[in-house]
Amino acid sequence: MTKITARQRQILWLLLEANGEITAVKIAEATGVSVRTVHREMEDIESALESFGLDLIKKSGKGIQLSGPEAGLAELRLFLREEKPADYSGEDRKVFELCILLEAEEPVKLFTLAHSLKVTVASISYDLDELEQWVRKFGLELVRRRGYGVEITGSELDKRRAIGRLAAEHLDLSDLVGHGSLTESNPAFRVLLTTVGQAKLMEVENTLWDMEWKWTSELPEIVYMEMLLALAVTTRRIELSRSIDSGAEAGYSRVSDHRNIAGAERFVQQLAEVLELKIPRVEILYIAGLFDRVQDSFSSSGYAYGDIELMEIVYKLTESVVKRTGLPFQSDRTLREGLLEHIDPALKRIREGTRIRNPLLGPIRRDYEYLFNIVRAAVEDMQLEHQIPDEEIGFLVMHFGASAERLNQLRRNVRAILVCASGLSSSRLLATRLTKEMPQIEILGNISWYEAARLPDEDYDLIISTIDLPIDKERYIKISPLLTAEEIEKLLSYIQNITLREREKGSSGEPGHAAREEASLERLRSYKGILDEIVSLLERFRFHPIDNKGMDLSATIVEMLETLNGNGVVGDAGIVLERLLERERMTSQVIPDTALALFHTRSSHIHLSSLTLYRLDQPVILEGDTEVRVILLMLAPRRLSKESLEVLSEISALLLNSELVQLLEERSETEIRAYLSSELLHFFQNKC
């Protein structure tokens, strides 16, 4: 048997001493690590147990149990008593090495690394061979020379990107913001948390929240967390005097609208006071650029719109699963919105080669084996550019599983808020599992950990979380997204003994009634917002023929934007033109198998949402040498309500309907408006 780490030894003792099965959640609590870390360790543990003739039996809904002959169990006990554990696993060593090298000011001797990790120089050299390719992905270089040592060279921005990726690959939300972390049991991850600036992360987050910017509250949690991590890394690097060298490196382009410099200055001024840190001007420009990129990275606060390539992937995937199952997934708008939100960042992770971890993959494959095989086959049929790993298929299965299990809503009497680490897929699966198993719970919605930490008590009866939260443990209950039988009992007990008693003690019913009234009013406001956006878009919809003979794409768009003069839609047409051209260079906007393209953008220089159709006398050539003769132009302001974004998303999805495409290519303005009116009315009625 190879050497085991101290953490693996802890887990093995827990399994040996357990009377029956023990859940990964309990193992995580006992060892002070995350559930994801427990699942990650199980693979090495299973391999190690082979030499003792032992197996791990994993029972869905119950937990994990050691299995094998008594002689093997006795031999394992003897081994654990006598064998000195390794301080670091191979994976831990690489994390440690990367952190040391990314923070070092000068070359580090191999002997120094070997001494710190208590391994041979040859082991360090072998690790560095494997790390070289990972480092190159960020434009960095691993330099090794005899007598010189080893160092990572490259720009400061690339080093920050590498540190952020290292955190994303190895740390959970609980590790970064929860009370429990890896620091007590794993020295390698203690170093990683230091490298990413975790000690100051909550101070950075509180300062960011104190800005009271609307756009930050609208960010998807994964985007908010990536931004927060980048800011924490930035403060750590400034503490180490690793500031960006020049303003040019901060990369602040004209098409960014220069909209966040003033905000970044206020944020940095307040942060510098809180942290007692001097922050150079170039870092203010870098942070302003970071804010710009974050705002540009999400188009719709959870609702993708305008990305035809992404829409087509979701459409084809859903249709393929429908054909294999016979279930009407295509009618589930919640599923479509969830897939649109999930697949875009997922494809980005896959293209960048980011390691994808799904701690629920094992249970998903067992509990949803039939659906897993169907989704895997559907994805393979699409012949995407990159291979989709099983971990990602597992996340997609959670979306389809949630849709399949969605039942008629029953009357409920306990209002619950969900906080899930794995994003929308796990929250929706947990919500539908709760609906099925515990109909007395009304799921008010899924919120982020930072919103949960600030939510007024009267807004909910219960917080159900899949991660540790930075709040008192009495304020929430922690369970897994798959909701085991043991956890159902735990949740029922919590509701009966804590939630309902607290509610009875706290009020005579009036606050609950008032809260329900406010929620009803909020829903009415939301319906009004959707209806107002539909009506205003349809009233402003216009069709224009364009004589673009001899014009290139840029000149054609200029001609298109001139038709909007005088109606209050566009402010600075030059910047809007640049953003439209930039988006066209980034991704195809052509509707598949048509001569129609959707050009769209959002900008602070756009004042009203607008939908305009143009038929060209001469086709224009887009990226990939594709010709289009019809362009649908969709413009929207930078700041836009969730309801408005839902409407834009619905219109984008309608473009995959051949009937609408034919109307846009051939029919009159009146006929097109009538069709859109009918479809959007149907959309609105389904929302109510």
Salt bridges, closest charged atoms under 4 A:
GLU21 OE2 - LYS59 NZ 2.96
GLU41 OE2 - ARG7 NH2 2.51
GLU46 OE1 - LYS58 NZ 3.25
GLU70 OE2 - ARG77 NH1 3.71
GLU83 OE2 - LYS3 NZ 3.28
ASP87 OD2 - LYS118 NZ 3.07
GLU91 OE2 - HIS170 NE2 3.67
GLU91 OE2 - ARG355 NH1 2.56
GLU103 OE2 - ARG236 NE 2.92
ASP127 OD2 - ARG93 NE 2.78
ASP129 OD1 - ARG144 NH2 2.59
GLU130 OE1 - LYS94 NZ 2.65
GLU132 OE2 - ARG136 NH2 3.61
GLU132 OE1 - ARG144 NH2 3.39
GLU156 OE2 - ARG160 NE 2.85
GLU156 OE2 - ARG237 NE 2.87
ASP158 OD1 - ARG161 NH2 3.26
ASP172 OD1 - ARG36 NE 2.58
GLU205 OE1 - ARG454 NH2 2.73
GLU218 OE2 - LYS214 NZ 3.58
GLU239 OE2 - LYS200 NZ 2.61
ASP257 OD2 - ARG259 NH1 3.64
ASP257 OD1 - HIS605 NE2 3.99
GLU265 OE2 - ARG281 NH1 2.61
GLU283 OE2 - ARG160 NH2 2.66
ASP292 OD1 - ARG259 NE 3.79
ASP296 OD1 - ARG259 NH2 3.07
ASP296 OD1 - ARG579 NH2 3.34
ASP296 OD1 - ARG638 NH2 2.88
GLU312 OE2 - LYS316 NZ 3.10
ASP332 OD2 - ARG406 NH1 2.23
GLU352 OE1 - ARG165 NH2 2.86
GLU380 OE2 - ARG376 NE 3.94
ASP381 OD2 - ARG324 NH2 2.44
ASP390 OD2 - ARG365 NH1 2.81
ASP390 OD1 - ARG376 NH2 2.73
GLU392 OE2 - HIS342 NE2 2.36
GLU392 OE1 - ARG349 NH2 3.34
GLU437 OE2 - ARG433 NH1 3.71
ASP457 OD1 - ARG475 NH2 3.99
ASP461 OD1 - ARG415 NH2 3.30
ASP461 OD2 - ARG503 NH1 2.93
ASP468 OD1 - LYS478 NZ 3.32
GLU486 OE2 - LYS26 NZ 3.17
GLU502 OE2 - LYS505 NZ 3.23
GLU517 OE2 - HIS513 NE2 2.96
GLU518 OE2 - ARG525 NH1 3.50
GLU522 OE1 - ARG525 NH1 3.03
ASP532 OD2 - LYS528 NZ 2.73
ASP547 OD1 - LYS549 NZ 3.82
GLU578 OE2 - ARG254 NH1 2.02
ASP617 OD2 - LYS549 NZ 3.50
GLU646 OE2 - LYS642 NZ 3.96
GLU646 OE1 - LYS687 NZ 2.54
GLU650 OE2 - ARG333 NH2 2.79
GLU650 OE1 - ARG336 NH2 2.64
GLU669 OE2 - ARG673 NH2 3.03
GLU671 OE2 - ARG667 NH2 2.96
